[in-house]
Amino acid sequence: MSDPVLYHFAFDPASRSVRLALGEAKLTVVDTPVRPWEDDCPVGPLNPSGMPPVLQVTEHGRLLTLCEPAAILGWLEDRAKGDFLLSTDPAERAETRRLIGWFDRRFTDDVNAVLLHERMEKPLLRLGPPEARALRAGRESLRTHLTILEDLLTLRDALAGRRMGQADLVAAAHISVLDYFGEIAWAAYPGLKTWYMKLKSRPSFRPLLADRFPGVSPSPHYADLDF
C-alpha cells in the first residue's frame, strides 16, 4: 500500500492540527504543500470548500479522500481502534468537542480572521500593509481567548482533561502560527506557556518548528523548546 498523501498549507492552523495528529500516530505521509489561494491549487477538485488539509489514503484497494480536520482526525481514531487522541470518557469527549468547536469558530473568527489576515494573508495576496486598528482589535481578542485557556490549565493537565488529546493539538496548531509572528506575550500566561513547551517538545512538533513564512523571520523563541 502506498503512503497517504497530505495536501496542506504550512501556516494554516487546520493543516497544522492534522500534521500534529499524523505525527502522533507515527504515520508516514507524502508531504504535499499547496497554495489554496491560487486557481490551480490541487485541493480544489478534491474538497468542495477548496481548503486544505486533504488526506488521500488507499485502504483495501479503495482510495479515500478525507477533507479537513474532523474527517482526518476521525479516520485516525478509527484506525487506532482505541483510546488514541479522543478519550473514551464521555465527559472528556464532550469537552474535547466543545474546545475544538471554539477554535474552529470563535477563535478563528475573533483572532485568526483579523491577525492572520493582517500578518499573513495580506502579504500573500498583496493587499497592502497591516492596519493598526485591526491589529489592536485582533490582539485584544487574542488576550481574551488566551486568558480563558490560562484559567483552564490551572485546573487541568491538558485542555480537555487528564491527558493530551485532540483539543491540545488543535489549540497548539492555532497558537503556533500566532507565535511564529510574535503575537503572544507568554509572560502573561505561565500555565499556558508550560503546556505549550511540553507540546513543542514532542517529536510530532518538529516539522512545524522548521516551517518558514516567506519574507518573515519567526519570533526569536519560536523553535526553542525551553523559552
GROMACS elastic network, one bead per residue, 0.5 to 0.9 nm:
[ bonds ]
;  ai    aj funct       b0    kb
    1     4     6  0.88673   500
    1    58     6  0.68763   500
    1    59     6  0.78137   500
    1    60     6  0.86897   500
    1    61     6  0.82994   500
    2     5     6  0.88770   500
    2    57     6  0.80276   500
    2    58     6  0.71882   500
    3    27     6  0.86166   500
    3    28     6  0.64602   500
    3    29     6  0.53897   500
    3    30     6  0.63358   500
    3    57     6  0.71904   500
    3    58     6  0.81343   500
    4    27     6  0.85342   500
    4    28     6  0.73329   500
    4    30     6  0.60877   500
    4    31     6  0.88438   500
    4    55     6  0.66956   500
    4    56     6  0.55373   500
    4    58     6  0.70608   500
    5    29     6  0.55042   500
    5    31     6  0.63584   500
    5    32     6  0.68827   500
    5    54     6  0.81448   500
    5    55     6  0.56376   500
    5    56     6  0.51553   500
    5    57     6  0.66165   500
    6    19     6  0.85268   500
    6    29     6  0.63462   500
    6    30     6  0.60176   500
    6    31     6  0.54058   500
    6    32     6  0.56784   500
    6    33     6  0.79934   500
    6    52     6  0.89045   500
    6    53     6  0.69583   500
    6    54     6  0.58582   500
    6    56     6  0.65604   500
    6    57     6  0.88323   500
    7    15     6  0.83076   500
    7    30     6  0.85731   500
    7    31     6  0.68101   500
    7    33     6  0.57137   500
    7    34     6  0.62395   500
    7    42     6  0.82177   500
    7    43     6  0.70249   500
    7    52     6  0.62485   500
    7    53     6  0.54928   500
    7    54     6  0.51226   500
    7    55     6  0.63080   500
    7    56     6  0.83687   500
    8    11     6  0.88214   500
    8    12     6  0.76873   500
    8    14     6  0.86843   500
    8    15     6  0.53578   500
    8    16     6  0.80790   500
    8    18     6  0.89420   500
    8    19     6  0.85542   500
    8    31     6  0.78594   500
    8    32     6  0.63938   500
    8    33     6  0.50417   500
    8    34     6  0.56653   500
    8    35     6  0.81974   500
    8    36     6  0.86713   500
    8    43     6  0.87251   500
    8    51     6  0.85817   500
    8    52     6  0.51624   500
    8    54     6  0.68209   500
    8    55     6  0.87024   500
    9    12     6  0.54484   500
    9    13     6  0.86895   500
    9    14     6  0.88457   500
    9    15     6  0.61601   500
    9    16     6  0.80958   500
    9    32     6  0.85651   500
    9    33     6  0.54925   500
    9    34     6  0.54280   500
    9    35     6  0.63535   500
    9    36     6  0.74791   500
    9    52     6  0.67075   500
    9    53     6  0.73333   500
   10    13     6  0.81431   500
   10    15     6  0.68006   500
   10    16     6  0.67396   500
   10    33     6  0.70347   500
   10    34     6  0.84476   500
   10   208     6  0.75992   500
   10   211     6  0.66782   500
   10   212     6  0.83522   500
   10   213     6  0.83838   500
   11    14     6  0.87407   500
   11    15     6  0.75506   500
   11    16     6  0.71440   500
   11   120     6  0.85942   500
   11   173     6  0.89720   500
   11   176     6  0.88967   500
   11   177     6  0.61132   500
   11   208     6  0.88165   500
   11   211     6  0.80364   500
   11   212     6  0.87500   500
   11   213     6  0.76817   500
   12    15     6  0.52568   500
   12    16     6  0.62665   500
   12    17     6  0.88202   500
   12    52     6  0.79918   500
   12    53     6  0.84972   500
   12   173     6  0.83371   500
   12   174     6  0.81327   500
   12   177     6  0.77385   500
   13    17     6  0.61879   500
   13    18     6  0.87605   500
   13   170     6  0.75932   500
   13   171     6  0.87199   500
   13   172     6  0.86133   500
   13   173     6  0.50369   500
   13   175     6  0.82523   500
   13   176     6  0.81503   500
   13   177     6  0.68590   500
   14    17     6  0.52516   500
   14    18     6  0.65725   500
   14    19     6  0.88061   500
   14    52     6  0.74767   500
   14    53     6  0.66730   500
   14    68     6  0.71106   500
   14    69     6  0.62758   500
   14   104     6  0.86077   500
   14   170     6  0.74392   500
   14   173     6  0.71787   500
   14   174     6  0.77901   500
   15    18     6  0.53124   500
   15    19     6  0.62539   500
   15    20     6  0.87294   500
   15    52     6  0.62874   500
   15    54     6  0.84059   500
   15    68     6  0.77643   500
   15    69     6  0.75317   500
   15   173     6  0.81462   500
   16    20     6  0.61592   500
   16    21     6  0.86097   500
   16    53     6  0.85272   500
   16   169     6  0.84618   500
   16   170     6  0.79320   500
   16   172     6  0.86235   500
   16   173     6  0.51884   500
   16   174     6  0.78889   500
   16   176     6  0.87572   500
   16   177     6  0.87926   500
   16   208     6  0.73504   500
   17    20     6  0.51923   500
   17    21     6  0.62859   500
   17    22     6  0.87052   500
   17    69     6  0.72276   500
   17    73     6  0.89949   500
   17   166     6  0.83759   500
   17   169     6  0.55783   500
   17   171     6  0.80592   500
   17   172     6  0.75999   500
   17   173     6  0.50896   500
   17   174     6  0.79950   500
   18    21     6  0.50052   500
   18    22     6  0.60553   500
   18    23     6  0.83992   500
   18    53     6  0.73220   500
   18    68     6  0.81904   500
   18    69     6  0.59999   500
   18    72     6  0.70335   500
   18    73     6  0.69981   500
   18   169     6  0.83164   500
   18   170     6  0.82312   500
   18   173     6  0.87416   500
   19    22     6  0.51549   500
   19    23     6  0.60778   500
   19    24     6  0.86312   500
   19    53     6  0.89576   500
   19   204     6  0.77001   500
   19   205     6  0.84991   500
   19   207     6  0.85278   500
   19   208     6  0.82993   500
   20    23     6  0.50026   500
   20    24     6  0.62028   500
   20    25     6  0.86590   500
   20   169     6  0.64697   500
   20   170     6  0.85917   500
   20   173     6  0.78863   500
   20   204     6  0.53553   500
   20   205     6  0.63096   500
   20   207     6  0.88674   500
   20   208     6  0.83607   500
   21    24     6  0.50106   500
   21    25     6  0.62492   500
   21    26     6  0.86168   500
   21    72     6  0.88928   500
   21    73     6  0.70996   500
   21    76     6  0.80161   500
   21    85     6  0.79960   500
   21   165     6  0.89999   500
   21   166     6  0.76689   500
   21   169     6  0.70594   500
   21   204     6  0.76568   500
   22    26     6  0.62016   500
   22    27     6  0.55514   500
   22    28     6  0.78326   500
   22    29     6  0.82188   500
   22    72     6  0.89773   500
   22    73     6  0.85281   500
   22    76     6  0.78200   500
   22   204     6  0.78358   500
   23    27     6  0.62480   500
   23    28     6  0.80302   500
   23   203     6  0.74189   500
   23   205     6  0.77599   500
   24    27     6  0.77972   500
   24    85     6  0.86689   500
   24   202     6  0.85800   500
   24   203     6  0.79624   500
   24   204     6  0.57269   500
   25    28     6  0.89110   500
   25    76     6  0.75662   500
   25    80     6  0.83427   500
   25    84     6  0.83486   500
   25   204     6  0.88818   500
   26   204     6  0.81875   500
   28    31     6  0.89389   500
   29    32     6  0.89512   500
   29    55     6  0.89043   500
   34    37     6  0.89981   500
   34    38     6  0.88224   500
   34    41     6  0.63750   500
   34    42     6  0.73050   500
   34    43     6  0.76119   500
   34    52     6  0.79469   500
   35    38     6  0.58812   500
   35    40     6  0.87845   500
   35    41     6  0.60860   500
   35    42     6  0.87674   500
   35    43     6  0.89140   500
   36    39     6  0.78081   500
   36    40     6  0.85002   500
   36    41     6  0.55761   500
   36    42     6  0.82522   500
   36    43     6  0.71365   500
   36    44     6  0.78434   500
   36    50     6  0.68855   500
   36    51     6  0.61415   500
   36    52     6  0.71460   500
   37    40     6  0.87856   500
   37    41     6  0.73663   500
   37    50     6  0.87997   500
   37    51     6  0.88329   500
   37   124     6  0.88630   500
   37   125     6  0.81514   500
   38    41     6  0.54870   500
   39    42     6  0.88257   500
   39    44     6  0.81360   500
   40    43     6  0.85710   500
   40    44     6  0.76462   500
   41    44     6  0.58854   500
   41    45     6  0.84942   500
   41    50     6  0.82567   500
   42    45     6  0.64602   500
   42    46     6  0.72843   500
   42    50     6  0.87910   500
   43    46     6  0.51344   500
   43    47     6  0.60104   500
   43    48     6  0.87426   500
   43    49     6  0.89156   500
   43    50     6  0.57573   500
   43    51     6  0.65364   500
   43    52     6  0.65561   500
   43    53     6  0.82158   500
   43    54     6  0.70624   500
   44    47     6  0.57418   500
   44    48     6  0.67778   500
   44    49     6  0.74645   500
   44    51     6  0.72419   500
   44    52     6  0.89911   500
   45    48     6  0.71327   500
   45    50     6  0.74649   500
   46    49     6  0.89065   500
   46    50     6  0.75178   500
   46    54     6  0.76192   500
   46    65     6  0.72857   500
   46    66     6  0.89104   500
   46    67     6  0.78532   500
   47    50     6  0.52138   500
   47    51     6  0.66743   500
   47    52     6  0.79132   500
   47    54     6  0.73628   500
   47    65     6  0.84917   500
   47    66     6  0.85480   500
   47    67     6  0.60617   500
   47    68     6  0.84354   500
   48    51     6  0.79807   500
   48    67     6  0.88988   500
   49    52     6  0.86128   500
   51    54     6  0.79073   500
   51    67     6  0.83248   500
   51    68     6  0.75893   500
   52    55     6  0.88065   500
   52    67     6  0.72751   500
   52    68     6  0.61862   500
   52    69     6  0.89109   500
   53    66     6  0.84944   500
   53    67     6  0.63539   500
   53    69     6  0.69952   500
   53    72     6  0.86429   500
   54    65     6  0.69155   500
   54    66     6  0.56340   500
   54    68     6  0.57814   500
   54    69     6  0.83530   500
   54    72     6  0.79336   500
   55    64     6  0.80574   500
   55    65     6  0.59234   500
   55    66     6  0.50813   500
   55    67     6  0.65516   500
   55    68     6  0.80911   500
   55    72     6  0.69420   500
   56    63     6  0.68342   500
   56    64     6  0.55914   500
   56    66     6  0.61644   500
   56    67     6  0.86629   500
   57    62     6  0.82332   500
   57    63     6  0.57701   500
   57    64     6  0.52581   500
   57    65     6  0.66665   500
   57    66     6  0.80161   500
   58    61     6  0.59957   500
   58    62     6  0.53020   500
   58    64     6  0.59587   500
   58    65     6  0.88080   500
   59    62     6  0.52316   500
   59    63     6  0.64489   500
   59    64     6  0.72371   500
   60    63     6  0.84762   500
   66    69     6  0.84666   500
   66    70     6  0.88881   500
   66    71     6  0.56322   500
   66    72     6  0.57038   500
   66    75     6  0.81242   500
   67    70     6  0.79010   500
   67    71     6  0.59840   500
   67    72     6  0.67860   500
   68    71     6  0.60294   500
   68    72     6  0.63779   500
   68    73     6  0.86841   500
   69    72     6  0.50492   500
   69    73     6  0.56799   500
   69    74     6  0.80495   500
   70    73     6  0.53842   500
   70    74     6  0.58918   500
   70    75     6  0.85005   500
   71    74     6  0.51019   500
   71    75     6  0.61132   500
   71    76     6  0.87150   500
   72    75     6  0.50783   500
   72    76     6  0.63214   500
   72    77     6  0.87616   500
   73    76     6  0.50676   500
   73    77     6  0.63179   500
   73    78     6  0.87090   500
   73    85     6  0.84340   500
   73   166     6  0.79745   500
   74    77     6  0.51106   500
   74    78     6  0.62417   500
   74    79     6  0.85587   500
   75    78     6  0.50453   500
   75    79     6  0.60133   500
   75    80     6  0.85739   500
   76    80     6  0.61465   500
   76    81     6  0.87062   500
   76    84     6  0.81473   500
   76    85     6  0.85958   500
   77    80     6  0.51618   500
   77    81     6  0.63700   500
   77    82     6  0.69982   500
   77    83     6  0.75966   500
   77    84     6  0.61049   500
   77    85     6  0.70067   500
   77    86     6  0.72082   500
   78    81     6  0.52344   500
   78    82     6  0.76408   500
   79    82     6  0.83884   500
   80    83     6  0.75412   500
   80    84     6  0.63342   500
   81    84     6  0.79562   500
   82    86     6  0.87284   500
   82    87     6  0.87950   500
   82    88     6  0.80432   500
   83    86     6  0.60564   500
   83    87     6  0.55470   500
   83    88     6  0.59736   500
   84    87     6  0.71146   500
   84   165     6  0.77185   500
   85   164     6  0.72874   500
   85   166     6  0.52489   500
   85   167     6  0.86067   500
   86    89     6  0.86362   500
   86    92     6  0.80678   500
   86    93     6  0.62742   500
   86    96     6  0.75636   500
   86   165     6  0.59171   500
   86   166     6  0.61661   500
   86   167     6  0.86585   500
   87    90     6  0.76011   500
   87    91     6  0.88235   500
   87    92     6  0.61573   500
   87    93     6  0.57314   500
   87    96     6  0.85622   500
   87   161     6  0.89829   500
   87   163     6  0.86141   500
   87   165     6  0.75191   500
   88    91     6  0.87989   500
   88    92     6  0.76784   500
   88    93     6  0.68592   500
   89    92     6  0.54074   500
   89    93     6  0.61464   500
   89    94     6  0.86907   500
   90    93     6  0.50540   500
   90    94     6  0.61448   500
   90    95     6  0.85928   500
   91    94     6  0.51653   500
   91    95     6  0.61851   500
   91    96     6  0.85756   500
   91   160     6  0.88774   500
   91   161     6  0.88020   500
   92    96     6  0.59660   500
   92    97     6  0.85683   500
   92   160     6  0.57441   500
   92   161     6  0.59869   500
   92   162     6  0.84726   500
   93    96     6  0.50476   500
   93    97     6  0.63177   500
   93    98     6  0.86439   500
   93   160     6  0.78641   500
   94    97     6  0.52177   500
   94    98     6  0.61865   500
   94    99     6  0.87287   500
   94   160     6  0.86209   500
   95    99     6  0.61686   500
   95   100     6  0.85692   500
   95   159     6  0.85469   500
   95   160     6  0.54745   500
   95   161     6  0.79930   500
   95   167     6  0.84850   500
   96    99     6  0.52813   500
   96   100     6  0.61703   500
   96   101     6  0.85229   500
   96   159     6  0.78900   500
   96   160     6  0.52859   500
   96   161     6  0.84736   500
   96   165     6  0.79516   500
   96   166     6  0.67942   500
   96   167     6  0.52813   500
   96   168     6  0.86763   500
   97   100     6  0.51272   500
   97   101     6  0.59948   500
   97   102     6  0.84950   500
   97   160     6  0.88951   500
   97   166     6  0.87089   500
   97   167     6  0.75390   500
   98   101     6  0.51743   500
   98   102     6  0.62295   500
   98   103     6  0.88925   500
   98   160     6  0.89513   500
   98   167     6  0.87845   500
   99   103     6  0.64013   500
   99   104     6  0.85918   500
   99   159     6  0.80688   500
   99   160     6  0.75353   500
   99   167     6  0.61051   500
   99   168     6  0.89828   500
   99   170     6  0.87796   500
   99   171     6  0.83347   500
  100   103     6  0.51919   500
  100   104     6  0.60379   500
  100   105     6  0.85311   500
  100   166     6  0.78825   500
  100   167     6  0.57013   500
  100   168     6  0.89345   500
  100   170     6  0.66522   500
  100   171     6  0.77072   500
  101   105     6  0.59943   500
  101   106     6  0.79510   500
  102   105     6  0.53254   500
  102   106     6  0.52829   500
  102   107     6  0.62039   500
  102   108     6  0.82810   500
  103   106     6  0.59226   500
  103   108     6  0.59563   500
  103   109     6  0.87644   500
  103   170     6  0.75080   500
  103   171     6  0.69125   500
  103   174     6  0.79156   500
  104   107     6  0.65698   500
  104   108     6  0.57271   500
  104   109     6  0.82027   500
  104   170     6  0.88721   500
  105   108     6  0.53318   500
  105   109     6  0.58998   500
  105   110     6  0.83432   500
  106   109     6  0.50832   500
  106   110     6  0.56887   500
  106   111     6  0.79234   500
  107   110     6  0.52466   500
  107   111     6  0.54191   500
  107   112     6  0.67072   500
  107   113     6  0.85978   500
  107   141     6  0.84341   500
  107   142     6  0.79535   500
  107   145     6  0.71837   500
  107   174     6  0.86436   500
  108   111     6  0.56098   500
  108   113     6  0.58740   500
  108   114     6  0.86330   500
  108   174     6  0.85365   500
  109   112     6  0.62361   500
  109   113     6  0.52038   500
  109   114     6  0.75642   500
  110   113     6  0.64158   500
  110   114     6  0.67908   500
  110   115     6  0.88221   500
  110   137     6  0.87496   500
  110   138     6  0.67296   500
  110   141     6  0.60277   500
  110   142     6  0.76114   500
  111   114     6  0.54233   500
  111   115     6  0.58266   500
  111   116     6  0.75996   500
  111   137     6  0.85435   500
  111   138     6  0.51906   500
  111   139     6  0.73213   500
  111   140     6  0.86816   500
  111   141     6  0.59679   500
  111   142     6  0.56653   500
  111   145     6  0.85943   500
  112   115     6  0.52482   500
  112   117     6  0.68092   500
  112   138     6  0.77666   500
  112   142     6  0.87951   500
  112   174     6  0.81934   500
  112   178     6  0.83194   500
  113   116     6  0.60247   500
  113   117     6  0.55315   500
  113   118     6  0.83737   500
  113   138     6  0.83117   500
  114   117     6  0.51778   500
  114   118     6  0.61800   500
  114   119     6  0.85788   500
  114   134     6  0.64674   500
  114   135     6  0.70279   500
  114   137     6  0.77826   500
  114   138     6  0.53568   500
  114   139     6  0.87488   500
  115   118     6  0.51899   500
  115   119     6  0.59111   500
  115   120     6  0.79797   500
  115   130     6  0.89710   500
  115   134     6  0.75005   500
  115   135     6  0.59955   500
  115   136     6  0.89204   500
  115   137     6  0.85767   500
  115   138     6  0.53653   500
  115   139     6  0.72620   500
  115   142     6  0.88546   500
  115   178     6  0.80962   500
  115   183     6  0.85553   500
  116   120     6  0.50843   500
  116   121     6  0.64065   500
  116   122     6  0.85530   500
  116   138     6  0.89827   500
  116   177     6  0.83928   500
  116   178     6  0.75421   500
  116   181     6  0.89130   500
  117   120     6  0.55560   500
  117   122     6  0.60213   500
  117   123     6  0.89077   500
  117   130     6  0.85006   500
  118   121     6  0.62719   500
  118   122     6  0.55817   500
  118   123     6  0.80119   500
  118   129     6  0.75355   500
  118   131     6  0.69961   500
  118   134     6  0.75862   500
  118   135     6  0.71207   500
  119   122     6  0.65729   500
  119   123     6  0.71440   500
  119   129     6  0.85232   500
  119   130     6  0.65306   500
  119   135     6  0.86744   500
  119   181     6  0.75102   500
  120   123     6  0.57425   500
  120   124     6  0.64108   500
  120   125     6  0.87745   500
  120   181     6  0.88265   500
  120   213     6  0.85133   500
  121   124     6  0.51090   500
  121   125     6  0.59687   500
  121   126     6  0.80960   500
  121   127     6  0.79943   500
  122   125     6  0.52210   500
  122   126     6  0.54864   500
  122   128     6  0.61576   500
  122   129     6  0.70148   500
  122   130     6  0.72797   500
  123   127     6  0.64951   500
  123   128     6  0.69730   500
  123   129     6  0.75044   500
  123   130     6  0.87839   500
  124   127     6  0.79210   500
  124   214     6  0.88414   500
  125   128     6  0.85381   500
  126   129     6  0.84770   500
  127   130     6  0.87916   500
  128   131     6  0.88650   500
  130   133     6  0.89233   500
  130   134     6  0.77497   500
  130   135     6  0.73362   500
  131   134     6  0.54331   500
  131   135     6  0.63084   500
  131   136     6  0.88216   500
  132   135     6  0.50958   500
  132   136     6  0.62397   500
  132   137     6  0.87462   500
  133   136     6  0.51935   500
  133   137     6  0.63469   500
  133   138     6  0.86971   500
  134   137     6  0.51331   500
  134   138     6  0.60979   500
  134   139     6  0.85300   500
  135   138     6  0.51196   500
  135   139     6  0.60472   500
  135   140     6  0.85478   500
  136   139     6  0.51956   500
  136   140     6  0.61842   500
  136   141     6  0.87000   500
  137   140     6  0.52030   500
  137   141     6  0.63294   500
  137   142     6  0.86265   500
  138   141     6  0.51589   500
  138   142     6  0.61076   500
  138   143     6  0.87345   500
  139   143     6  0.62200   500
  139   144     6  0.87167   500
  139   183     6  0.75309   500
  139   184     6  0.87570   500
  140   143     6  0.52045   500
  140   144     6  0.65094   500
  140   145     6  0.89453   500
  141   144     6  0.51383   500
  141   145     6  0.64190   500
  141   146     6  0.86879   500
  142   145     6  0.52242   500
  142   146     6  0.60730   500
  142   147     6  0.85335   500
  142   183     6  0.86376   500
  142   184     6  0.82751   500
  143   146     6  0.51521   500
  143   147     6  0.60828   500
  143   148     6  0.87438   500
  143   184     6  0.84044   500
  143   185     6  0.88937   500
  144   147     6  0.52967   500
  144   148     6  0.66085   500
  145   148     6  0.52173   500
  145   149     6  0.64935   500
  145   150     6  0.87463   500
  146   149     6  0.50102   500
  146   150     6  0.60871   500
  146   151     6  0.86165   500
  146   184     6  0.88131   500
  146   189     6  0.75146   500
  146   192     6  0.79413   500
  147   151     6  0.61995   500
  147   152     6  0.86697   500
  147   188     6  0.87436   500
  147   189     6  0.73166   500
  147   192     6  0.89450   500
  148   151     6  0.51678   500
  148   152     6  0.63365   500
  148   153     6  0.87977   500
  149   152     6  0.50720   500
  149   153     6  0.62602   500
  149   154     6  0.88263   500
  149   159     6  0.77200   500
  149   189     6  0.87896   500
  149   191     6  0.87142   500
  149   192     6  0.68326   500
  150   153     6  0.52422   500
  150   154     6  0.65227   500
  150   189     6  0.59923   500
  150   190     6  0.76590   500
  150   191     6  0.57870   500
  150   192     6  0.53035   500
  150   193     6  0.87852   500
  151   154     6  0.53547   500
  151   155     6  0.72398   500
  151   191     6  0.82605   500
  151   192     6  0.87899   500
  152   155     6  0.56264   500
  152   156     6  0.64117   500
  152   158     6  0.85905   500
  152   159     6  0.66250   500
  152   160     6  0.87152   500
  153   157     6  0.64103   500
  153   158     6  0.67482   500
  153   159     6  0.64119   500
  153   191     6  0.60298   500
  153   192     6  0.66244   500
  153   195     6  0.78257   500
  154   157     6  0.80497   500
  154   191     6  0.65423   500
  154   192     6  0.87852   500
  155   158     6  0.89168   500
  155   161     6  0.88890   500
  156   159     6  0.65016   500
  156   160     6  0.76645   500
  156   161     6  0.58161   500
  156   162     6  0.65774   500
  156   163     6  0.87715   500
  157   160     6  0.85490   500
  157   161     6  0.66116   500
  157   162     6  0.56467   500
  157   163     6  0.64622   500
  157   164     6  0.79548   500
  157   195     6  0.79190   500
  158   161     6  0.53092   500
  158   162     6  0.57733   500
  158   163     6  0.53200   500
  158   164     6  0.53567   500
  158   165     6  0.77397   500
  158   167     6  0.85209   500
  158   168     6  0.68276   500
  158   195     6  0.75378   500
  159   162     6  0.81682   500
  159   163     6  0.81791   500
  159   164     6  0.74665   500
  159   165     6  0.81867   500
  159   167     6  0.64203   500
  159   168     6  0.59084   500
  159   171     6  0.87000   500
  160   163     6  0.77505   500
  160   164     6  0.78919   500
  160   165     6  0.75502   500
  160   166     6  0.86019   500
  160   167     6  0.64319   500
  160   168     6  0.76502   500
  161   164     6  0.79003   500
  161   165     6  0.87910   500
  164   167     6  0.78008   500
  164   168     6  0.60147   500
  164   169     6  0.79673   500
  164   199     6  0.86955   500
  165   168     6  0.55156   500
  165   169     6  0.65775   500
  165   170     6  0.88984   500
  166   169     6  0.52141   500
  166   170     6  0.61756   500
  166   171     6  0.85653   500
  167   170     6  0.52082   500
  167   171     6  0.60745   500
  167   172     6  0.84606   500
  168   171     6  0.51609   500
  168   172     6  0.59421   500
  168   173     6  0.84404   500
  168   199     6  0.82708   500
  169   172     6  0.50764   500
  169   173     6  0.60065   500
  169   174     6  0.87489   500
  169   199     6  0.81898   500
  170   173     6  0.51402   500
  170   174     6  0.65573   500
  170   175     6  0.87478   500
  171   174     6  0.53509   500
  171   175     6  0.61485   500
  171   176     6  0.84849   500
  172   176     6  0.57175   500
  172   177     6  0.86078   500
  172   196     6  0.69797   500
  172   199     6  0.75960   500
  172   200     6  0.86536   500
  173   176     6  0.53117   500
  173   177     6  0.67313   500
  173   208     6  0.88999   500
  174   177     6  0.56659   500
  174   178     6  0.67732   500
  174   179     6  0.88293   500
  175   178     6  0.51981   500
  175   179     6  0.59992   500
  175   180     6  0.86274   500
  175   184     6  0.81703   500
  175   196     6  0.87827   500
  176   180     6  0.61609   500
  176   181     6  0.88779   500
  176   196     6  0.88898   500
  176   208     6  0.82547   500
  176   209     6  0.86295   500
  176   222     6  0.81215   500
  177   180     6  0.51468   500
  177   181     6  0.68333   500
  177   182     6  0.89567   500
  177   183     6  0.89850   500
  178   181     6  0.53369   500
  178   182     6  0.64434   500
  178   183     6  0.53871   500
  178   184     6  0.67715   500
  179   183     6  0.55880   500
  179   184     6  0.57054   500
  179   185     6  0.89434   500
  179   218     6  0.80162   500
  179   219     6  0.68595   500
  179   221     6  0.86640   500
  179   222     6  0.65216   500
  180   183     6  0.76509   500
  180   209     6  0.88330   500
  180   212     6  0.87092   500
  180   213     6  0.87747   500
  180   217     6  0.80400   500
  180   219     6  0.53785   500
  180   220     6  0.87189   500
  180   221     6  0.86414   500
  180   222     6  0.57616   500
  180   223     6  0.88215   500
  181   184     6  0.84550   500
  181   216     6  0.79434   500
  181   217     6  0.80150   500
  181   218     6  0.60098   500
  181   219     6  0.59578   500
  181   222     6  0.88005   500
  182   185     6  0.79197   500
  182   218     6  0.72993   500
  182   220     6  0.82655   500
  182   221     6  0.88398   500
  182   222     6  0.82037   500
  183   219     6  0.87305   500
  184   187     6  0.88444   500
  184   188     6  0.89288   500
  185   188     6  0.60610   500
  185   189     6  0.75865   500
  186   189     6  0.53566   500
  186   190     6  0.67725   500
  186   192     6  0.78837   500
  186   193     6  0.60717   500
  187   190     6  0.60782   500
  187   193     6  0.79074   500
  188   193     6  0.89368   500
  189   192     6  0.53333   500
  189   193     6  0.60485   500
  189   194     6  0.87787   500
  190   194     6  0.62641   500
  190   195     6  0.86761   500
  191   194     6  0.52574   500
  191   195     6  0.63157   500
  191   196     6  0.86401   500
  192   195     6  0.50748   500
  192   196     6  0.60703   500
  192   197     6  0.85719   500
  193   196     6  0.50623   500
  193   197     6  0.60835   500
  193   198     6  0.86775   500
  193   227     6  0.87384   500
  194   197     6  0.51465   500
  194   198     6  0.63968   500
  194   199     6  0.88392   500
  195   198     6  0.53339   500
  195   199     6  0.65305   500
  195   200     6  0.88244   500
  196   199     6  0.50761   500
  196   200     6  0.60642   500
  196   201     6  0.86090   500
  197   200     6  0.50259   500
  197   201     6  0.62559   500
  197   224     6  0.86728   500
  197   225     6  0.58736   500
  197   226     6  0.63660   500
  197   227     6  0.77340   500
  198   201     6  0.52665   500
  198   202     6  0.69681   500
  198   225     6  0.80289   500
  198   226     6  0.89404   500
  199   202     6  0.54820   500
  199   203     6  0.89033   500
  199   204     6  0.86517   500
  199   205     6  0.71557   500
  199   225     6  0.89595   500
  200   203     6  0.80005   500
  200   204     6  0.82890   500
  200   205     6  0.55223   500
  200   206     6  0.74828   500
  200   209     6  0.82570   500
  200   223     6  0.82884   500
  200   224     6  0.83506   500
  200   225     6  0.59433   500
  200   226     6  0.88598   500
  201   204     6  0.84502   500
  201   205     6  0.69762   500
  201   206     6  0.79485   500
  201   225     6  0.57796   500
  201   226     6  0.85190   500
  202   205     6  0.56497   500
  202   206     6  0.73978   500
  203   206     6  0.55753   500
  203   207     6  0.83685   500
  204   207     6  0.70569   500
  204   208     6  0.82195   500
  205   208     6  0.54895   500
  205   209     6  0.65601   500
  206   209     6  0.52165   500
  206   210     6  0.65970   500
  206   223     6  0.85047   500
  207   210     6  0.52410   500
  207   211     6  0.67761   500
  208   211     6  0.53349   500
  208   212     6  0.88665   500
  208   223     6  0.88507   500
  209   212     6  0.82769   500
  209   222     6  0.69634   500
  209   223     6  0.52041   500
  209   224     6  0.86502   500
  210   223     6  0.74948   500
  211   218     6  0.89897   500
  212   215     6  0.86188   500
  212   216     6  0.75684   500
  212   217     6  0.70705   500
  212   218     6  0.71358   500
  213   216     6  0.55767   500
  213   217     6  0.70640   500
  213   218     6  0.78546   500
  214   217     6  0.80064   500
  217   220     6  0.83896   500
  218   221     6  0.79365   500
  218   222     6  0.60244   500
  218   223     6  0.82891   500
  219   222     6  0.52301   500
  219   223     6  0.84736   500
  220   223     6  0.77643   500
  220   224     6  0.81431   500
  221   224     6  0.50715   500
  221   225     6  0.81856   500
  221   226     6  0.85113   500
  221   227     6  0.60561   500
  222   225     6  0.82876   500
  222   227     6  0.85344   500
  223   227     6  0.89459   500
  224   227     6  0.57557   500
